[in-house]
Amino acid sequence: MVLDCLRNHQRAEMIYDHNGLTRAGGMVVSVTGEGKAEMVTLDSGETVAMAEIVAVNGVFADDYAGC
């Protein structure tokens, strides 16, 4: 979903789990790294580890069971 937002120039509203659930949102500027080291950078300058993202634009990851 994050890559779709990057490709389609759409805003991404995310929930990620970094020692607790946190929100982030903005335009995805880049996705760098590989595997568990993949990082998402937003237009605000905030970076989020792809592995920590549990939901994008209201759609939760299939493997997330925290809610």
C-alpha positions in Angstrom: 0.0 0.0 0.0 2.8 2.4 0.8 4.4 1.8 -2.6 1.0 2.4 -4.3 0.8 5.8 -2.5 4.3 6.6 -3.8 3.6 5.6 -7.4 0.2 7.3 -7.5 1.3 10.5 -5.6 -1.4 9.9 -2.9 -1.2 10.9 0.7 -0.5 8.0 3.1 -2.1 8.0 6.6 -0.2 5.4 8.6 -0.3 3.7 11.9 2.9 2.1 12.9 4.1 0.2 16.0 7.3 1.5 17.5 7.0 0.7 21.2 3.3 1.5 20.9 1.0 2.6 18.1 1.9 6.0 16.5 0.3 7.9 13.6 2.1 9.5 10.7 0.9 11.0 7.5 2.0 12.8 4.4 3.2 12.2 0.9 5.6 9.3 0.5 8.8 10.8 -0.9 10.9 7.6 -1.0 11.3 4.0 0.1 14.9 2.9 0.7 16.7 -0.1 1.9 15.8 -3.8 1.6 13.9 -6.4 3.6 13.5 -5.5 7.3 15.7 -2.4 6.7 13.2 -0.7 4.4 12.5 2.8 5.4 9.6 5.1 4.3 10.3 8.8 4.1 7.4 11.3 4.2 7.4 14.9 2.9 7.6 16.1 6.5 11.0 14.5 6.8 9.7 11.8 9.1 11.0 8.3 8.5 9.2 5.1 9.4 10.4 1.5 9.2 8.3 -0.4 6.7 8.3 -3.4 9.0 6.6 -1.3 11.7 3.7 -0.1 9.6 0.4 -1.9 10.6 -2.1 0.2 8.6 -2.2 2.5 5.6 -5.2 4.7 4.8 -7.4 2.6 7.1 -6.4 -0.8 5.7 -4.6 -3.0 8.3 -1.9 -5.5 7.3 -3.1 -9.1 7.1 -0.6 -10.2 9.7 -1.4 -7.5 12.3 -3.3 -8.9 15.3 -2.7 -6.0 17.7 -6.3 -4.6 17.7 
